[in-house]
């Protein structure tokens, strides 16, 4: 991600929210919103947000299985992942 190109001041959000949302959706990359020169928020399209939250959930499931202290069969893990996220694309 080229974060330096995706930084916008909060005044742009205030005056052109619809344009920024459209840009985020078309590009599929998050926009960093700054306030007083500091990064304070991120604007991203819903598809990217869902992929991100699914990836975090998958990592949590993997870490939970790993930290349980007992071995878990790969087949069992894959079954849980498919149940949670559907078949791989």
VEXNU-463486 format. One record per atom (N, C-alpha, C): residue number from 1; residue in one letter; chain; atom name; y, z, x. Coordinates in nm, 2 decimals, decimal comma. Atoms other than C-alpha are relative to their C-alpha. Example, Ala and Ser with C-alpha at 12.3 -4.5 7.8 and 13.67 -1.06 7.14 Angstrom:
<rozas>
- n	res	chain	atom	y	z	x
- 1	A	A	N	-0,12	0,00	0,09;
- 1	A	A	CA	-0,45	0,78	1,23;
- 1	A	A	C	0,12	0,00	0,09;
- 2	S	A	N	-0,11	0,00	-0,09;
- 2	S	A	CA	-0,11	0,71	1,37;
- 2	S	A	C	0,11	0,08	-0,08;
</rozas>
This chain:
<rozas>
- n	res	chain	atom	y	z	x
- 1	X	A	N	-0,12	0,00	0,08;
- 1	X	A	CA	0,00	0,00	0,00;
- 1	X	A	C	0,12	0,00	0,09;
- 2	X	A	N	-0,12	0,00	-0,08;
- 2	X	A	CA	0,34	-0,09	0,14;
- 2	X	A	C	0,10	0,09	-0,07;
- 3	X	A	N	-0,09	-0,09	0,07;
- 3	X	A	CA	0,52	0,22	0,02;
- 3	X	A	C	0,14	-0,02	0,02;
- 4	X	A	N	-0,15	0,02	-0,03;
- 4	X	A	CA	0,85	0,13	0,18;
- 4	X	A	C	0,06	-0,10	-0,10;
- 5	X	A	N	-0,05	0,09	0,10;
- 5	X	A	CA	0,88	-0,16	-0,07;
- 5	X	A	C	-0,01	0,04	-0,14;
- 6	X	A	N	0,02	-0,05	0,14;
- 6	X	A	CA	0,78	0,04	-0,37;
- 6	X	A	C	0,07	0,13	-0,03;
- 7	X	A	N	-0,08	-0,12	0,02;
- 7	X	A	CA	1,05	0,31	-0,35;
- 7	X	A	C	0,12	-0,03	-0,08;
- 8	X	A	N	-0,12	0,03	0,09;
- 8	X	A	CA	1,31	0,32	-0,63;
- 8	X	A	C	0,07	0,13	-0,02;
- 9	X	A	N	-0,08	-0,13	0,04;
- 9	X	A	CA	1,59	0,58	-0,69;
- 9	X	A	C	-0,01	0,02	-0,15;
- 10	X	A	N	0,02	-0,04	0,14;
- 10	X	A	CA	1,58	0,77	-1,01;
- 10	X	A	C	0,11	-0,07	-0,09;
- 11	X	A	N	-0,10	0,07	0,08;
- 11	X	A	CA	1,90	0,59	-1,12;
- 11	X	A	C	-0,05	-0,14	-0,05;
- 12	X	A	N	0,07	0,13	0,05;
- 12	X	A	CA	1,70	0,26	-1,14;
- 12	X	A	C	-0,09	0,03	-0,12;
- 13	X	A	N	0,08	-0,04	0,11;
- 13	X	A	CA	1,46	0,44	-1,36;
- 13	X	A	C	0,08	0,03	-0,13;
- 14	X	A	N	-0,09	-0,03	0,12;
- 14	X	A	CA	1,74	0,56	-1,59;
- 14	X	A	C	0,06	-0,12	-0,06;
- 15	X	A	N	-0,07	0,12	0,05;
- 15	X	A	CA	1,90	0,22	-1,62;
- 15	X	A	C	-0,09	-0,11	-0,03;
- 16	X	A	N	0,09	0,12	0,01;
- 16	X	A	CA	1,60	-0,01	-1,60;
- 16	X	A	C	-0,14	0,04	-0,02;
- 17	X	A	N	0,14	-0,05	0,01;
- 17	X	A	CA	1,29	0,18	-1,71;
- 17	X	A	C	-0,10	-0,11	-0,04;
- 18	X	A	N	0,09	0,10	0,05;
- 18	X	A	CA	1,14	-0,11	-1,90;
- 18	X	A	C	-0,04	-0,10	0,11;
- 19	X	A	N	0,02	0,09	-0,11;
- 19	X	A	CA	1,18	-0,34	-1,60;
- 19	X	A	C	-0,09	0,06	0,11;
- 20	X	A	N	0,09	-0,07	-0,10;
- 20	X	A	CA	1,02	-0,08	-1,36;
- 20	X	A	C	-0,14	0,01	-0,05;
- 21	X	A	N	0,13	-0,01	0,06;
- 21	X	A	CA	0,73	-0,03	-1,60;
- 21	X	A	C	-0,07	-0,13	0,01;
- 22	X	A	N	0,05	0,13	0,00;
- 22	X	A	CA	0,68	-0,40	-1,63;
- 22	X	A	C	-0,04	-0,04	0,15;
- 23	X	A	N	0,03	0,03	-0,14;
- 23	X	A	CA	0,69	-0,44	-1,24;
- 23	X	A	C	-0,13	0,08	0,04;
- 24	X	A	N	0,12	-0,08	-0,04;
- 24	X	A	CA	0,43	-0,16	-1,20;
- 24	X	A	C	-0,12	-0,06	-0,06;
- 25	X	A	N	0,12	0,06	0,06;
- 25	X	A	CA	0,20	-0,32	-1,45;
- 25	X	A	C	-0,04	-0,13	0,06;
- 26	X	A	N	0,03	0,13	-0,05;
- 26	X	A	CA	0,23	-0,67	-1,31;
- 26	X	A	C	-0,05	0,01	0,14;
- 27	X	A	N	0,04	-0,01	-0,14;
- 27	X	A	CA	0,19	-0,56	-0,95;
- 27	X	A	C	-0,13	0,09	0,02;
- 28	X	A	N	0,11	-0,09	-0,01;
- 28	X	A	CA	-0,07	-0,29	-1,01;
- 28	X	A	C	0,01	0,10	0,12;
- 29	X	A	N	-0,02	-0,10	-0,11;
- 29	X	A	CA	0,08	-0,07	-0,74;
- 29	X	A	C	0,10	0,10	-0,05;
- 30	X	A	N	-0,10	-0,11	0,05;
- 30	X	A	CA	0,26	0,26	-0,80;
- 30	X	A	C	0,13	-0,02	0,07;
- 31	X	A	N	-0,14	0,00	-0,05;
- 31	X	A	CA	0,63	0,29	-0,76;
- 31	X	A	C	0,04	0,15	0,03;
- 32	X	A	N	-0,05	-0,13	-0,03;
- 32	X	A	CA	0,77	0,60	-0,59;
- 32	X	A	C	0,14	0,02	-0,04;
- 33	X	A	N	-0,13	-0,03	0,05;
- 33	X	A	CA	1,07	0,75	-0,76;
- 33	X	A	C	0,06	0,11	0,08;
- 34	X	A	N	-0,07	-0,11	-0,08;
- 34	X	A	CA	1,32	0,94	-0,55;
- 34	X	A	C	0,12	0,06	-0,08;
- 35	X	A	N	-0,12	-0,07	0,05;
- 35	X	A	CA	1,58	1,19	-0,64;
- 35	X	A	C	0,06	0,08	0,11;
- 36	X	A	N	-0,07	-0,06	-0,11;
- 36	X	A	CA	1,84	1,30	-0,40;
- 36	X	A	C	-0,06	-0,03	0,14;
- 37	X	A	N	0,06	0,05	-0,13;
- 37	X	A	CA	1,66	1,10	-0,13;
- 37	X	A	C	-0,14	0,05	0,03;
- 38	X	A	N	0,13	-0,05	-0,01;
- 38	X	A	CA	1,33	1,28	-0,18;
- 38	X	A	C	-0,10	-0,06	-0,10;
- 39	X	A	N	0,10	0,06	0,09;
- 39	X	A	CA	1,01	1,13	-0,33;
- 39	X	A	C	-0,03	0,12	-0,10;
- 40	X	A	N	0,02	-0,10	0,10;
- 40	X	A	CA	0,97	1,32	-0,66;
- 40	X	A	C	-0,10	-0,03	-0,11;
- 41	X	A	N	0,09	0,05	0,10;
- 41	X	A	CA	0,75	1,11	-0,89;
- 41	X	A	C	-0,06	-0,13	0,03;
- 42	X	A	N	0,06	0,13	-0,02;
- 42	X	A	CA	0,52	0,82	-0,91;
- 42	X	A	C	-0,02	-0,07	-0,14;
- 43	X	A	N	0,01	0,08	0,12;
- 43	X	A	CA	0,52	0,55	-1,18;
- 43	X	A	C	-0,11	-0,11	0,03;
- 44	X	A	N	0,11	0,10	-0,02;
- 44	X	A	CA	0,19	0,35	-1,22;
- 44	X	A	C	-0,05	-0,05	-0,13;
- 45	X	A	N	0,06	0,05	0,12;
- 45	X	A	CA	0,02	0,13	-1,47;
- 45	X	A	C	-0,12	0,08	-0,04;
- 46	X	A	N	0,11	-0,08	0,06;
- 46	X	A	CA	-0,25	0,28	-1,69;
- 46	X	A	C	-0,13	-0,03	0,06;
- 47	X	A	N	0,13	0,04	-0,06;
- 47	X	A	CA	-0,54	0,08	-1,54;
- 47	X	A	C	-0,01	0,06	0,14;
- 48	X	A	N	0,00	-0,06	-0,13;
- 48	X	A	CA	-0,45	0,20	-1,19;
- 48	X	A	C	-0,02	0,15	-0,01;
- 49	X	A	N	0,02	-0,15	0,02;
- 49	X	A	CA	-0,42	0,56	-1,32;
- 49	X	A	C	-0,14	0,03	-0,04;
- 50	X	A	N	0,14	-0,03	0,04;
- 50	X	A	CA	-0,76	0,54	-1,49;
- 50	X	A	C	-0,10	-0,02	0,11;
- 51	X	A	N	0,08	0,02	-0,12;
- 51	X	A	CA	-0,92	0,40	-1,17;
- 51	X	A	C	0,01	0,12	0,09;
- 52	X	A	N	-0,02	-0,11	-0,09;
- 52	X	A	CA	-0,77	0,68	-0,97;
- 52	X	A	C	-0,06	0,13	-0,06;
- 53	X	A	N	0,06	-0,12	0,05;
- 53	X	A	CA	-0,87	0,96	-1,21;
- 53	X	A	C	-0,16	-0,01	-0,01;
- 54	X	A	N	0,15	0,02	-0,01;
- 54	X	A	CA	-1,23	0,81	-1,23;
- 54	X	A	C	-0,05	0,03	0,14;
- 55	X	A	N	0,04	-0,02	-0,14;
- 55	X	A	CA	-1,25	0,81	-0,85;
- 55	X	A	C	0,00	0,14	0,03;
- 56	X	A	N	0,00	-0,14	-0,03;
- 56	X	A	CA	-1,14	1,17	-0,83;
- 56	X	A	C	-0,11	0,07	-0,07;
- 57	X	A	N	0,11	-0,06	0,07;
- 57	X	A	CA	-1,39	1,27	-1,10;
- 57	X	A	C	-0,13	-0,02	0,07;
- 58	X	A	N	0,13	0,03	-0,07;
- 58	X	A	CA	-1,67	1,09	-0,91;
- 58	X	A	C	-0,01	0,08	0,13;
- 59	X	A	N	0,00	-0,08	-0,12;
- 59	X	A	CA	-1,57	1,26	-0,59;
- 59	X	A	C	-0,03	0,15	-0,03;
- 60	X	A	N	0,03	-0,14	0,04;
- 60	X	A	CA	-1,58	1,60	-0,77;
- 60	X	A	C	-0,14	0,02	-0,03;
- 61	X	A	N	0,15	-0,01	0,03;
- 61	X	A	CA	-1,93	1,53	-0,90;
- 61	X	A	C	-0,08	0,00	0,13;
- 62	X	A	N	0,08	0,01	-0,13;
- 62	X	A	CA	-2,05	1,43	-0,55;
- 62	X	A	C	0,02	0,13	0,07;
- 63	X	A	N	-0,02	-0,12	-0,07;
- 63	X	A	CA	-1,89	1,74	-0,40;
- 63	X	A	C	-0,07	0,12	-0,07;
- 64	X	A	N	0,07	-0,10	0,07;
- 64	X	A	CA	-2,04	1,96	-0,67;
- 64	X	A	C	-0,15	0,00	0,03;
- 65	X	A	N	0,14	0,02	-0,03;
- 65	X	A	CA	-2,38	1,82	-0,60;
- 65	X	A	C	-0,03	0,04	0,14;
- 66	X	A	N	0,02	-0,03	-0,14;
- 66	X	A	CA	-2,34	1,85	-0,23;
- 66	X	A	C	0,01	0,15	0,03;
- 67	X	A	N	-0,02	-0,14	-0,03;
- 67	X	A	CA	-2,21	2,21	-0,24;
- 67	X	A	C	-0,09	0,10	-0,08;
- 68	X	A	N	0,09	-0,08	0,08;
- 68	X	A	CA	-2,48	2,33	-0,48;
- 68	X	A	C	-0,10	0,07	0,09;
- 69	X	A	N	0,10	-0,06	-0,09;
- 69	X	A	CA	-2,70	2,41	-0,18;
- 69	X	A	C	-0,14	-0,04	-0,02;
- 70	X	A	N	0,14	0,05	0,03;
- 70	X	A	CA	-3,00	2,24	-0,33;
- 70	X	A	C	0,00	-0,15	-0,01;
- 71	X	A	N	0,00	0,15	0,00;
- 71	X	A	CA	-3,10	1,88	-0,29;
- 71	X	A	C	0,00	-0,06	-0,14;
- 72	X	A	N	0,00	0,07	0,13;
- 72	X	A	CA	-3,03	1,64	-0,57;
- 72	X	A	C	-0,04	-0,14	0,03;
- 73	X	A	N	0,05	0,13	-0,02;
- 73	X	A	CA	-3,22	1,32	-0,60;
- 73	X	A	C	0,11	-0,11	-0,03;
- 74	X	A	N	-0,10	0,11	0,02;
- 74	X	A	CA	-3,01	1,00	-0,57;
- 74	X	A	C	-0,01	-0,06	-0,14;
- 75	X	A	N	0,02	0,06	0,13;
- 75	X	A	CA	-3,16	0,87	-0,89;
- 75	X	A	C	0,07	0,09	-0,11;
- 76	X	A	N	-0,06	-0,09	0,09;
- 76	X	A	CA	-3,03	1,18	-1,07;
- 76	X	A	C	0,15	-0,01	0,01;
- 77	X	A	N	-0,15	0,02	-0,02;
- 77	X	A	CA	-2,68	1,14	-0,92;
- 77	X	A	C	0,05	-0,13	-0,06;
- 78	X	A	N	-0,04	0,13	0,05;
- 78	X	A	CA	-2,67	0,78	-1,01;
- 78	X	A	C	0,00	0,00	-0,16;
- 79	X	A	N	0,01	0,00	0,15;
- 79	X	A	CA	-2,78	0,85	-1,37;
- 79	X	A	C	0,13	0,08	-0,05;
- 80	X	A	N	-0,12	-0,07	0,04;
- 80	X	A	CA	-2,49	1,11	-1,40;
- 80	X	A	C	0,12	-0,09	0,01;
- 81	X	A	N	-0,12	0,08	-0,02;
- 81	X	A	CA	-2,24	0,87	-1,26;
- 81	X	A	C	0,01	-0,11	-0,10;
- 82	X	A	N	0,00	0,10	0,10;
- 82	X	A	CA	-2,35	0,59	-1,49;
- 82	X	A	C	0,04	0,05	-0,14;
- 83	X	A	N	-0,03	-0,06	0,13;
- 83	X	A	CA	-2,33	0,82	-1,79;
- 83	X	A	C	0,15	0,03	-0,01;
- 84	X	A	N	-0,14	-0,03	0,00;
- 84	X	A	CA	-1,98	0,92	-1,69;
- 84	X	A	C	0,09	-0,12	0,01;
- 85	X	A	N	-0,09	0,11	-0,03;
- 85	X	A	CA	-1,84	0,59	-1,57;
- 85	X	A	C	-0,05	-0,13	-0,05;
- 86	X	A	N	0,06	0,13	0,04;
- 86	X	A	CA	-2,07	0,32	-1,71;
- 86	X	A	C	-0,06	-0,07	0,12;
- 87	X	A	N	0,07	0,08	-0,10;
- 87	X	A	CA	-2,26	0,06	-1,52;
- 87	X	A	C	0,10	-0,06	0,10;
- 88	X	A	N	-0,09	0,06	-0,10;
- 88	X	A	CA	-2,11	-0,07	-1,20;
- 88	X	A	C	0,04	-0,14	-0,03;
- 89	X	A	N	-0,05	0,14	0,03;
- 89	X	A	CA	-1,89	-0,38	-1,22;
- 89	X	A	C	-0,01	-0,08	0,12;
</rozas>
